[in-house]
Amino acid sequence: MMRPVALAILVAAPWSLWAKLSPLAPPPDWSRLEDFHESITRDEFVDQLDRVFAPGGAWREWIEIRDDRAVVRTGSKPLELRFAAGVKKPAPRFWKARGEFAPTPGKPLAGVHIALDPGHLGGRWSRLEERWFRIGKSKPVVEGDLTLSVARLLAARLREAGARVTLTRSGSDPATPLRPSKLAGEAASSLREKNLPATPVAIAKEAERLFYRAAEIRARASRLNSKTRPDLVLCLHFNAEPWGNPDRPVLTEKNHIHFLVTGAWSAEELAFEDQRFDMLRKLLGGTHSEETAVTLRLADSMNRATGLAPFVYRGSNAVAIAGRNDIWARNLLANRLFDCPVVYAEPYVMNSREVHARIQAGDYEGTRMVAGRKRPSIFREYADSLAEGLIAYYGGR
């Protein structure tokens, strides 16, 4: 007896009508997914869609599930992906999972190539990104500079443990050669897509946003996927609550932590052809299980070190992972573009009173009395707790 078949309702319209792309996204090369034929079973494919990548049936308008294959709507002819019926073929990938590294005594990270992505840009670019604020005459709080400080400390710890470490940036300069002045046309198109007026002021603002939120992230991912090819990307960020005017910011008592892995595409996001392609590339690439496993270790390590409460998503743009309230799947450009497992760390609220005091204290060895009690440098607490989590994960192989 045949199993019930889950069918998408296909709208009677030319395939080309659905070739809508995200800003600055190149048309996807769907032929790349043909290497994944018979690498996943039907049940595994549907489970990954429903549980992680496109929950709530977000995928059903774009993917038809048959007994032996999935039919994916593209901007040209449909892509048919054959499911594995018996022994699965290995999915092509350049990265290695934990169990594929030979243990080396005294070097728990030997052979592991880890890329650190210090989030945002620092220096003169930070105000453009709106990841900058200042209290009175105190030192400005610049997320891009903070994440780079953490990345440098973390890289040293990881190298001591035997890892090969690459940073997506070593300074404040962008990886992309594009600048906002060159993105006016793309900005106008982006505003029209969102049904917003394309005034000169709006175009200039949107061009800035596309520069740091699209062009910069795409440039980093392109370099890592084509040249660096790490086993893991660790995206380093600091969180924030709304602070209002950056020249007169509002401090808060809130302080929290969470981690992100790739997933939770919405139906609206999957209407973009490049995002359908990116979702399937991540699903078929088999990164989710590795992302989840390493994130569990990182979250446990950092929770012990910081004692921070988890940040809990209340909307539909994220899905809780592994029954945790501090690990979420979410669709971000900064985690979906990398071809290997990606972990996105979001600890500390930059404009909380406690974190602001710790940032003002700067980096130092040992502990000092800061914000009412003895604490290590916030930069070393961040870096050391992540290093310990990675050593525990890979060292346990």
Buried (B, 14 or more C-beta within 10 A) or exposed (E): EEEEEBEBEEEEEEEEEBBBBBBBBEEBEBEEBEEBBBBBBBEBBBEBBBBBBBBEEBBBBBBBBBEEBBBBBBBBEBBBBBBBEEEEEEBEBEBBBBEEBEEEEEBBBBBBBBBBBBBBBBEEBBEBBBBBBBBEEEEEBBBBBBBBBBBBBBBEBBEEBBBBBBBBBEEBEBBBEBEBEEBBEBBBBBBEEEEEEBEEEBBBBBBBBBBBBBBBBBBBBBBBBEEBBBBBBBBBBBBBBEBEEBEEBEBBEBBBBBBBBBBBBBBEBBEBBBBBBBBBBBBBBBBBEBBBBBBBBBBBBBBEBBEBBBBEBEEEBBBBBEEBEBBBBBBBBBBBBBBBBBBBBBBBBBBBBBBBBBBBBEBEEEEBEBBEEEBBBBBBBBBBBBBBBBBBBBBEE
